[in-house]
Amino acid sequence: MQKIVINRCHGGFSLSDEAMKLYGKLAGWTLVAEIDKYGFTNFYRDSVGDGNYFGNHNIERDDPLLVQVLEQLGSKADGRYAKLKVVEVPDGVCWTLEEYDGLEWVAETHRTWS
């Protein structure tokens, strides 16, 4: 089975600071945190700089380290306005993420025409 991380509430996918730090540790990186003027934490690999920015959107949803973070932290991995869940999809299924207003589900990829 393939494991995929999705967001199960309106708002959108995001990881908590604790989850980001654990992901970096599991990946063997040194993540540097910087709080911006709005109170949000931005993470950078090795040093603060635009070329080193590392955010939630840089992680594939089927990344084994991301799945490990979710399984280890549970709800502590949820970012602002997120309720994350690991779903299992049979091996070999070509999938895509679908969403409405931040609420996500996994759908089997199929053909469409317009």
N, C-alpha and C positions, 0 to 999 in steps of 0.2 A: 504494500500500500504506500502511496505517496502522501506525505504530510504537508499541509499548506496552512499558513496563518492568514486568518481573515478578521475583519472587524465586524462585530455583531450588534452595533448600535449606530444610530445616526450621529454624525460628527466627523468621522474619518479615522483612518489608520494612523496610529502614532505609538511610539514606545516611551515608557517612563525613562527618566534619567538613569535609574538603577538598571533597567534593562539594557540601555545603550552601553553603560559601563561594563556590564557582564558580557555583552556581545563582543566588545573590544578586547576584553580579557581572554575570552575563548578563542578569538581570532589571533591572539598573540600580538596585538597592537598596543601602542601607548596612545590613548585618547586623551586629549586636552579639552577641558570644558571651559566655556566662556559664557557668562550671563550677559545677554544684550540689554539694551535700554528699556525693553518691554518686559523684562523678567523671564524671558525664555532662555533655556540653556542650548547653546550651539556646541557641537563637538567637532574636533579636528584631529586628524591623524598626525601625531608627532609634534606639531606646532600650529599656532593660530595663523591662518592665512587662507585666502580664497581657494587656492589650489588644493588645500588639505581638508576642506569641509567634508564632513561625513554625517549624513542625515538619514532618517528613516527610509526615504525614497531610494537610497543606495542599496538597500537590502532586498534581494529576491524573496518572494513569499514562501518559496519552497526550500530556502536555504536551511540546511541541517542545523547550523548554529542558531538561527532564529527560532527554529522549532525547539531546540534544546533550552534556549532562554525562556520560552513560554512554558515549557513543561517544568522547568526548575522554579520559576518565580510565580507562576499562576497569575492571579489578578494584579500582583505587584508589577507586572510587565506592562500593564495598560497605561497608555499616555493620556493626555487630556482628551476628554470626549471620546474615549475608545474603550471597547470591551472586546479584547482579543480572544480568539479561539483557534485551536488546531483542529482542522478537519482532515479526514482521510479519504483519498480518492484511489480507486483501483489502479494498479500499475498499468502503464500503457495507454491510459486515457489522456487524450490531448485536451487540456483544460485552459480556461481563461477566468479572470476575475470579473464579475459583474457587480454593479453597485447602484444604489439609489440614495442620494443625500448622505453618503458615507457608510451606509449599511451595506455590507458586502456578502456575496455568496460565490461559490465556485460553480461554473457551468462548463459542460462539455463543449468544446469548440465544434462548430458546425459551419456549413456553408450558408452564405446569405448573398442575395443579389438585390440591387435597387436600380 
